[in-house]
Amino acid sequence: MGEIEVRHRRGSDMEACTDALATVHETDRYPAQWPADPRSWLTPRGLIDAWVAVDGPTVLGHVALTRTGEALAGDIGLPAEQLLSVARLFSHSGARRLGVAGALLDTAREAAAADGVRLALEVEDGGKAAIALYERHGWTYVGSRTDDWTTADGRPARMRAYLAPAGPTPQPDTERSQDRT
């Protein structure tokens, strides 16, 4: 594997993003229900920007920033105008433990900081690896609520809300860079 680059998503990336998402769905059941139109799912309502992590022509991961809805803003305790939301974050199942998701999160955080806002996100309670990633990166758990959809195993989705740390993205030290996601 070569060097991982994070760059803005291009229209020409959509097929590779959909292929990478398919590996995540098969491995982790994310998204819980495979979307009828995966390309549209990767471009959610309120999209601000999106990035991909690539190794040469290969898409290794994806993240999007969207406007924050009132429900999540209420859970966080800040006005929606002071937040952006992380959405559609995933790394190809074959690119795990390479730092892909962390690099995408850092890019999203830097973009939000440049706009003078904080990042928030929601993750379904069953997403243990994602929860561990956010907590390792200093995100603060602020609460949970039941959402209006059903998980792949048939239970009501329990969503955990997180707020990104304030300030600049910390640079990984040697110890931390060995524990990559």
Secondary structure, 3 states (H helix, E strand, C coil): CCCCEEEECCHHHHHHHHHHHHHHHHHHCCCCCCCCCHHHHCCCCCEEEEEEEEECCEEEEEEEEEECCHHHHHHHCCCHHHEEEEEEEEECHHHCCCCHHHHHHHHHHHHHHHCCCEEEEEEECCCHHHHHHHHHCCCEEEEEEEEEEECCCCCEEEEEEEECCCCCCCCCCHHHHHCCC
